[in-house]
């Protein structure tokens, strides 16, 4: 059943609990009180029935049917239409889930259409029913209490996001490979949370602008100003979270660049060391090559070769080998190849 709770209030007291929308409409006319109809994901027929009874504007009805609306506050004659974006933090998945709540507020009725699990409108109804004086103020008291509940449920979301940011900072300096993806995902959640809170602040400001024009009671004005102050603090925290995540992305990019630079420096140092080793090997190879050439030439078994019968041929060959090797050694040493 999409009809979650349904009641008629007279003088701030709950006087009837109709089981159907038709019964609600009849009792509202007879008792001349205030109806509060709570719907959870209703079908088109139910929304159209409510719209026809309370003469809701077709544009607002179309928005309620289509859902997936941005947060906004619109006035159609004597009826207010508010779209709120409640949020809750799911600990199991470490994600923020955003819902959607449509609220129609008229002179003698409140219709809430909830498209998600939050906010807890049952708790709001219980608190208001326990304060008949406040509920006697009319449909505006219900709207303000609902906004207050939405803002209150933002607080656990802030704590969850703060815990996630702390975890990201630890992952960042541990150099985990998946941290950049998590930063981007969390940044999207924070941006959506910012939109919800700032839009709600604008809605509250619009309601405050109409205090004098629509004769809102002073107690309700005071309560809404407290809600605005609470929402402003939450919005400031959300803004700071976005700045922290932007800084985290900058730090992450810097750390990646630093690691890449370290790797390039290590590669360059390795390449330089290898080059030095190649120089040494080449130098010693050249030094050993000279006597090898002399020894190879005079090791050939030919009868007619120069200096074969010379008495000092062998010592001269050894001296030539040693001198050539020494000259090459000195040259390579001066060039720091050895």
C-alpha positions in Angstrom: 0.0 0.0 0.0 1.3 3.4 -0.9 -0.8 5.1 1.7 1.6 5.0 4.7 -0.2 7.3 7.2 -3.3 9.4 6.9 -4.9 11.6 9.5 -7.2 14.5 10.1 -6.1 17.1 12.7 -8.4 19.6 14.4 -6.9 22.1 16.9 -3.6 20.3 16.8 -5.1 17.0 17.8 -5.5 13.8 15.7 -9.2 13.2 15.4 -9.5 10.6 12.6 -7.5 7.9 10.8 -9.2 7.4 7.4 -8.3 4.2 5.7 -8.8 5.5 2.2 -8.2 8.8 0.3 -12.0 9.1 -0.3 -12.7 8.9 3.4 -10.1 11.5 4.1 -11.6 14.0 1.7 -15.1 13.5 3.2 -13.9 13.9 6.8 -11.8 17.0 5.9 -14.9 18.7 4.6 -17.0 17.8 7.6 -14.5 18.4 10.4 -12.9 21.5 8.8 -9.5 20.5 10.1 -6.2 19.7 8.5 -5.4 16.6 6.5 -1.9 15.1 6.4 -1.6 12.4 3.8 1.6 10.4 3.6 2.2 8.5 0.3 5.2 6.2 -0.5 5.9 5.7 -4.2 2.2 6.1 -5.2 0.9 5.2 -8.6 -0.4 7.8 -11.1 -4.0 7.2 -10.1 -3.4 8.0 -6.5 -1.5 11.1 -7.3 -4.3 12.3 -9.7 -6.9 11.6 -7.1 -5.2 13.8 -4.6 -4.5 16.4 -7.2 -8.2 16.5 -8.2 -9.4 16.9 -4.7 -7.0 19.7 -3.6 -6.9 21.3 -7.1 -3.1 21.0 -7.4 -1.4 22.7 -10.3 -0.8 20.4 -13.2 2.9 21.3 -13.5 3.5 20.3 -9.9 1.5 17.1 -10.4 3.5 16.2 -13.5 6.7 16.7 -11.5 5.4 14.5 -8.7 4.6 11.8 -11.2 7.8 11.9 -13.1 10.0 12.3 -10.0 13.8 12.8 -10.5 13.4 16.6 -9.9 15.9 19.1 -8.7 15.4 20.6 -5.2 13.0 23.5 -5.5 10.2 25.5 -4.0 7.3 26.8 -6.1 4.1 28.5 -5.2 0.9 28.0 -7.1 -1.7 30.4 -5.7 -2.3 29.2 -2.1 -0.4 26.0 -2.5 3.3 25.4 -2.0 5.1 22.7 -3.8 8.5 21.7 -2.4 11.0 19.1 -3.7 13.6 18.0 -1.1 16.6 15.8 -1.5 17.1 13.8 1.7 20.2 11.7 2.1 21.5 8.9 4.2 24.9 7.2 4.6 24.9 3.5 4.0 27.7 2.1 6.2 27.8 -1.3 4.5 28.7 0.1 1.1 30.2 3.4 2.3 28.0 5.3 -0.1 25.6 8.2 0.2 22.1 7.5 -1.1 20.0 10.4 -2.1 16.2 10.3 -2.0 13.4 12.5 -3.2 10.5 13.9 -1.3 7.6 16.0 -2.7 5.5 18.1 -0.3 2.3 19.8 -1.2 1.2 22.4 1.4 -2.2 24.0 1.1 -4.5 26.0 3.5 -5.9 22.9 5.1 -3.7 19.9 3.9 -0.3 18.5 3.6 0.5 15.8 1.1 3.9 14.1 1.2 5.1 11.8 -1.6 8.2 9.9 -0.7 10.3 8.2 -3.3 13.0 6.8 -1.0 13.5 5.3 2.5 14.5 8.7 4.0 13.5 10.9 5.7 11.8 9.4 8.7 8.4 11.1 8.3 6.9 8.8 10.9 9.1 10.3 13.5 8.2 13.8 12.4 4.5 13.0 12.7 5.0 11.6 16.2 6.9 14.7 17.4 4.3 17.0 16.0 1.4 15.1 17.5 3.1 15.3 20.8 3.2 19.1 20.5 -0.4 20.1 19.8 0.4 23.8 20.2 2.9 23.7 17.4 0.7 21.5 15.2 -2.2 23.9 15.7 -0.2 26.4 13.6 -1.3 24.6 10.6 0.3 23.0 7.5 3.4 25.3 7.7 4.4 23.7 10.9 4.4 20.3 9.1 6.5 21.6 6.2 9.1 23.2 8.6 9.3 20.1 10.7 9.9 18.0 7.6 12.7 20.4 6.5 14.1 20.1 10.0 14.2 16.3 9.8 15.9 16.4 6.4 18.6 18.7 7.7 19.0 16.5 10.9 19.5 13.4 8.7 22.3 15.2 6.8 24.4 15.1 10.0 25.2 11.3 9.8 26.0 11.8 6.1 28.6 14.4 7.1 30.2 12.0 9.6 30.3 9.2 7.0 31.9 11.4 4.4 34.4 12.7 7.0 35.4 9.1 7.8 35.8 8.3 4.1 38.0 11.3 3.6 40.2 10.2 6.6 40.5 6.8 5.0 41.4 8.4 1.6 44.2 10.4 3.3 45.7 7.2 4.7 45.4 5.4 1.3 46.9 8.4 -0.4 50.2 8.3 1.5 50.3 4.5 1.4 50.4 4.8 -2.4 47.4 2.5 -3.1 46.5 2.3 -6.7 42.8 2.6 -6.3 42.8 5.8 -4.3 42.3 8.1 -7.3 39.1 6.2 -8.3 37.7 6.5 -4.8 38.5 10.2 -4.6 36.5 10.8 -7.8 33.6 8.8 -6.6 33.6 10.5 -3.2 33.9 13.9 -4.9 30.7 13.2 -7.0 28.8 12.4 -3.8 30.1 15.5 -2.1 29.1 17.7 -5.1 25.6 16.2 -5.1 25.4 16.7 -1.3 26.4 20.3 -1.8 23.7 20.9 -4.4 21.1 19.4 -2.0 22.2 21.6 1.0 22.6 24.8 -0.9 19.3 24.3 -2.7 17.7 23.8 0.7 19.2 27.0 2.0 17.7 28.9 -0.9 14.3 27.3 -0.2 14.5 28.3 3.4 15.4 31.9 2.4 12.4 32.0 0.1 10.1 30.8 2.9 11.6 33.5 5.2 10.9 36.2 2.6 7.2 35.2 2.8 6.9 35.4 6.6 5.2 38.8 6.7 3.2 38.4 3.5 1.6 35.1 4.6 1.4 35.9 8.4 3.6 33.0 9.6 3.6 32.7 13.4 6.6 33.9 15.3 7.3 30.5 16.8 7.5 28.9 13.4 9.7 31.8 12.2 12.1 31.1 15.1 12.2 27.4 14.4 12.9 27.9 10.7 15.7 30.3 11.4 17.3 27.6 13.7 16.9 25.1 10.8 18.6 27.6 8.4 21.5 28.0 10.8 21.9 24.3 11.1 21.7 23.8 7.3 24.2 26.6 6.8 26.8 24.9 9.0 26.3 21.6 7.1 26.7 23.4 3.8 29.9 24.9 5.0 31.2 21.5 6.0 30.3 20.1 2.6 32.1 22.9 0.9 35.2 22.2 3.0 35.0 18.5 2.1 35.0 19.4 -1.6 38.1 21.6 -1.1 39.8 18.8 0.8 39.1 16.3 -2.0 40.4 18.8 -4.6 43.6 19.1 -2.6 43.8 15.3 -2.3 43.7 15.0 -6.1 46.4 17.6 -6.3 48.6 15.8 -3.8 47.9 12.5 -5.5 49.0 13.9 -8.9 52.1 15.3 -7.2 53.0 12.0 -5.6 52.5 10.2 -8.9 54.8 12.7 -10.6 57.3 12.4 -7.9 57.3 8.6 -8.1 57.7 8.8 -11.9 60.6 11.3 -11.5 62.2 8.9 -9.0 61.8 6.0 -11.5 63.3 8.1 -14.3 66.2 9.1 -12.1 66.9 5.5 -11.2 66.7 4.5 -14.8 69.1 7.3 -15.7 71.5 6.3 -12.9 71.4 2.7 -14.0 72.0 3.6 -17.6 74.9 5.8 -16.6 76.4 3.0 -14.5 76.0 0.6 -17.4 77.7 3.2 -19.7 80.6 3.5 -17.3 81.0 -0.3 -17.3 80.9 -0.4 -21.1 83.6 2.2 -21.2 85.8 0.2 -18.9 85.3 -3.0 -20.8 85.9 -1.2 -24.1 89.1 0.4 -22.8 90.5 -2.9 -21.5 89.5 -4.6 -24.7 91.4 -2.0 -26.7 94.5 -2.3 -24.5 94.5 -6.1 -24.9 93.8 -5.8 -28.6 97.2 -4.2 -29.5 99.4 -7.0 -28.2 97.0 -9.5 -29.6 97.4 -8.1 -33.0 101.3 -8.1 -32.8 101.3 -11.6 -31.4 98.9 -12.8 -34.0 100.9 -11.4 -36.9 104.2 -12.8 -35.7 102.6 -16.1 -34.8 101.9 -16.8 -38.5 104.1 -19.6 -39.9 105.5 -17.9 -43.0 109.2 -18.3 -44.0 109.8 -14.8 -45.4 108.7 -12.3 -42.8 110.5 -9.1 -41.6 112.7 -9.4 -38.6 112.3 -13.2 -38.2 116.0 -13.7 -38.1 116.7 -10.5 -36.2 118.4 -11.1 -32.8 116.3 -8.4 -31.1 113.0 -9.2 -32.8 111.3 -10.9 -30.0 112.3 -8.4 -27.3 111.3 -5.6 -29.7 107.8 -7.2 -30.2 107.3 -7.5 -26.5 108.4 -3.9 -26.0 106.0 -2.8 -28.8 103.1 -4.7 -27.1 103.9 -3.2 -23.7 104.4 0.3 -25.0 101.1 0.3 -27.1 99.2 -1.1 -24.1 100.7 1.6 -21.8 99.9 4.4 -24.2 96.3 3.2 -24.5 96.0 2.9 -20.7 97.2 6.5 -20.2 94.8 7.8 -22.9 91.8 6.0 -21.4 92.7 6.9 -17.9 92.9 10.6 -18.8 89.5 10.4 -20.4 88.2 8.6 -17.3 87.2 5.4 -19.1 89.2 3.4 -16.6 
